[in-house]
Amino acid sequence: MWEKQILLLPGPTQVPPKVMRAMAAQQINHRGPEAKEMLYEVTEGIKKVFQTTNDVFILTASGTGGMEAAVSNIICPGDKVLVASNGSFGERFVKICRAFGADVEVLEYQWGEPINPDDIAYHLEQDKKHQIKAVFFQHNETSTGVLNDVKAISEARGNHPALLVVDAISGLAAADLQVDNWGIDIAICGSQKAFMIPPGLAALSVSERAWELVERATASRFYFDLRLAKKFFEKGQTPFTPALSLLFGLKESLKIILEEGLENSFKRHEMYKNMVWAAAEALDLEMLAPREAASPAVSAIKVPPEIGADDIVNKLLNDFNVVIAEGQGKLNGKIIRIGHLGYVDGLDLLAGLSALEITLYRLGHDVTIGAGVKAAEEVLRRGG
Ligand SMILES: Cc1ncc(COP(=O)(O)O)c(C=O)c1O
């Protein structure tokens, strides 16, 4: 097996060599002065990416740990919550909320559709007694390649006091997310997406309004207790031993992200999305998401009926060392997903699209070799 792969997954993503070198450093005392300086530096960096002055806590956990931390820290068993679910990660929020005893109202969408902010407005308006404590949803629904309109959903909340809890694990740094301007109470991110470091870190931003619930929540919590995280942060520490090597990597990756600038990063990811959409159109492939809600981080393409999704994925790996993802849950076998976030460039994507064209041809699908790549190249030439 070749070491070289073109990793086009919606996470884990490719890791820049600078970040890998940083992660190879010797361990340090996690309660010493160097760790304190690093923790404060990376926390400030994440705040910039979240576009917030709210408290931010870094957890040693995968993204789901961040989701669990958000739920367990604001819920009292029996509390009403609203989960807007338009994919596999929306379902995960439903499961976590139920696991912590919440009374969950699910606003369910077809997988591939975006959340309609009017539905949120309607549900919250019906809740005259303000029993709904929080609204949970995804910024970017990775399982379907749909970017939800967080700003519009926040506006739809109106004067209802429910907290907004946004899973921005795969969307952050690829698409705009303005935690403060859009009034997001808890936003969650994960390391193995546009942060370009390996899996194992999650981070949460916590608004003042959210803190009121954190102080009162009675759901079980221990490892993810944010009250403890806050107490230790004041000393420049985390309650438990953090994944130091990942923090070394995060320090470097934040430098890369902030040096590029968020606006430039969003534009770059938009261009990748446009490249995949142009290629798909030229190859007569149908996309799952509607164009106006298409994700800049991951694109979901419907698989032509005569071909198996796993045949495409396996052949891409075996013939070209190109790694893409299959569909999750009920979309398994129906779509393929091309991740284009973080440390990818236009040529990685062109290579992946070229391999996809040839693979479809080899599997007997009627494609004009070169048509998809030409269309994607045109987007790359224009720069967007
Ligand atoms: C939107 C979203 N939420 C949550 C998760 C779960 O993160 P993890 O697999 O790191 O626990 C993912 C991972 O792909 C994701 O994309």
The ligand as an SDF file (V2000), in Angstrom:
LIG
                    3D

 16 16  0  0  0  0  0  0  0  0999 V2000
  -21.4510   17.8860   12.0350 C   0  0  0  0  0  0  0  0  0  0  0  0
  -20.7710   16.8500   12.8640 C   0  0  0  0  0  0  0  0  0  0  0  0
  -21.1550   16.6940   14.1320 N   0  0  0  0  0  0  0  0  0  0  0  0
  -20.5870   15.7850   14.9340 C   0  0  0  0  0  0  0  0  0  0  0  0
  -19.6080   14.9570   14.4710 C   0  0  0  0  0  0  0  0  0  0  0  0
  -19.0560   13.9080   15.3770 C   0  0  0  0  0  0  0  0  0  0  0  0
  -17.7200   14.1170   15.6160 O   0  0  0  0  0  0  0  0  0  0  0  0
  -16.7760   12.9120   16.0900 P   0  0  0  0  0  0  0  0  0  0  0  0
  -16.8820   11.8410   15.0770 O   0  0  0  0  0  0  0  0  0  0  0  0
  -15.4470   13.6130   16.1290 O   0  0  0  0  0  0  0  0  0  0  0  0
  -17.2470   12.5160   17.4390 O   0  0  0  0  0  0  0  0  0  0  0  0
  -19.1690   15.0610   13.1610 C   0  0  0  0  0  0  0  0  0  0  0  0
  -18.1460   14.1440   12.6210 C   0  0  0  0  0  0  0  0  0  0  0  0
  -18.0610   13.8970   11.4620 O   0  0  0  0  0  0  0  0  0  0  0  0
  -19.7660   16.0410   12.3380 C   0  0  0  0  0  0  0  0  0  0  0  0
  -19.3770   16.1790   11.0770 O   0  0  0  0  0  0  0  0  0  0  0  0
  1  2  1  0
  2  3  1  0
  2 15  2  0
  3  4  2  0
  4  5  1  0
  5  6  1  0
  5 12  2  0
  6  7  1  0
  7  8  1  0
  8  9  2  0
  8 10  1  0
  8 11  1  0
 12 13  1  0
 12 15  1  0
 13 14  2  0
 15 16  1  0
M  END
$$$$
